C-alpha cells in the first residue's frame, strides 16, 4: 500500500465470481487498481451461503458457473434488497442473454475475452 492509497476500510467493496482462475485473478487486479476491496470466489455457492449484501458496492460475475449462473446470483442479492452496480461477464454472448441480464437488473454485460480497460469503463458507468 502506498501513501496515496485509501485505507482498506474506506474502499468500496466488490464481489467477483469467476470460475477460471486466470480470468479471476486478472479481473481482481483490475478491480483492485480501480480502488476496490475485492472478495473473489470460484463459484456462486460459497458467496451465497454467506450473503451479506450490505457490504457490497459492486458485483462482477461470470454467467456460467459450476454451481449456477450469474443471473441467479444477482437475483439473490436483489431479493435481499441490494442496490449496487452489477456487471455480467460471459464467453457465451447472445442477444437473448443480454436481454435476460438487463431484465434481471445487470447494468452491463461484457463479452469474453475482455479487451483492455473494458471492465474499468464498465465500472465507471
C-alpha positions, 0 to 999 in steps of 0.5 A: 500500500502506498501513501496515496492509497485509501485505507482498506476500510474506506474502499468500496467493496466488490464481489467477483465470481469467476470460475477460471482462475486466470480470468479471476485473478486478472479481473481482481487486479483490475478491480483492485487498481480501480480502488476496490476491496475485492472478495473473489470466489470460484463459484456462486455457492460459497458467496451465497451461503454467506450473503451479506449484501450490505457490504457490497458496492459492486458485483462482477460475475461470470454467467456460467458457473459450476454451481449456477449462473450469474443471473441467479446470483444477482437475483439473490442479492436483489431479493435481499434488497441490494442496490449496487452496480452489477456487471455480467461477464460471459464467453457465451454472448447472445442477444437473448442473454443480454436481454435476460441480464438487463431484465434481471437488473445487470447494468452491463454485460461484457463479452469474453475475452475482455479487451483492455480497460473494458471492465474499468469503463464498465465500472465507471458507468 
